Amino acid sequence: MEKDLSHILNHLGEDRELYFNSVSPPLMQSSNFHFPTVADMRAAWPREFDAPLYSRGVNPTVSILRKKLAALEGAEDALVFSSGSGAIAAAVMSQVKAGDHLICVQKPYSWTGKLIENTLSQYGITYSMVDGTALSAIEEAICANTKLILLESPLSMTFELQDLRGVAAIAQKRGITTIVDNSYSTPLYQRPLEMGIDLVIHSASKYLNGHSDLVAGVIAGPKHLVRSIMKTEFMTFGACIAPNDAWLILRGLRTLPVRMERISKNGVAIAQFLNDHPRVERVSYPMSPSHQQHALALRQMTGAGGLMGLWLKAETIQEVERFCDALTRFLIAVSWGGHESLIWPVCAWYEDEQNGSSHYPWNLIRVSIGLEDSEALVEDLSQALDSM
Ligand SMILES: *Cc1c(COP(=O)(O)O)cnc(C)c1O
């Protein structure tokens, strides 16, 4: 019963008799929690990481969310952060120190790359950015001082996968920790811990919350790792989530399965439409048979979200811009995972075809499909492709 999805989303972690049998959980908008006597306060210190004392550590609204997120990932415990990047920084820094080496998949989420290349490199941590489609490339990059392999599968701009079971097996033999950013798949469509990965990370700003109204992050994993991160990086960096945002994620989670069902159905339909269109050079979507790692996708994912890469057949940036500006049902914006369909055109980072500040090509557009009617979206894409 504990593992049943409906039970997790509707009941797990909610002690309704403690708060007037209210169906919706209380928003504990409080920074601190008082004690009736000095003796009570003294007795509370050893339980600082378990019971409410100060909301940077434990807050009752956040605790309900932690229990649900851990159960969703099949993890013993979870922590919730004020952003996905905050969660990634805490998880990565918990596993490496000066003199260590880490391996990260090439082209990760931009601020994950910057954490490694710009920040950690200042503290004596060396790294290799490796092509994640080849298991052998990851294995060959391992050095005597490699402590961590950081993955993101599928990648959130170009959607190549890494073989999670394969990487976990290589790492376990050598005592190397593995972390995967699972934001794209959600715990519904990919279960990294069951494949031997040590820690899972999410940007909860995306599908977990699902309404484009907050920024948050998650770490889920075994009790000993999560507790160690809580006592050090979580408490010292202080990237804790506001109780109000945790409450909103609890509300967002109630509909996670129906949202994902709709988004994934839409995603498949849109990817197929785009794949067949003469103005499209390439679509990268793990659940399309045309994806170069489709077989691996079927082995380690049970579905895909609505995020995909679209490479237009275009001679000039102006053609790409005409396509983007002609869309009426898609907003031009970063981020993804909400109710609304979005496009993020890489050409917005280019002055012209030769001069860009992005290492992605200017004809690439990241498309995020939302909850809208898929026929309306196809119609809109179709007229925009015609107007290029
Ligand atoms: C958005 C995103 C992040 C960062 O999360 P924030 O909540 O924006 O800090 C990390 N990984 C992936 C794959 C993302 O899309």
The ligand as a Gaussian input file, in Angstrom:
#p B3LYP/6-31G(d) Opt

LIG

0 1
 C       15.744000      23.779000     -14.828000
 C       16.688000      22.659000     -14.679000
 C       17.589000      22.601000     -13.604000
 C       17.749000      23.728000     -12.620000
 O       16.640000      23.835000     -11.817000
 P       16.169000      25.245000     -11.173000
 O       14.979000      24.827000     -10.398000
 O       15.881000      26.152000     -12.319000
 O       17.290000      25.736000     -10.341000
 C       18.384000      21.485000     -13.476000
 N       18.325000      20.483000     -14.361000
 C       17.486000      20.504000     -15.412000
 C       17.472000      19.362000     -16.356000
 C       16.651000      21.601000     -15.608000
 O       15.847000      21.633000     -16.674000

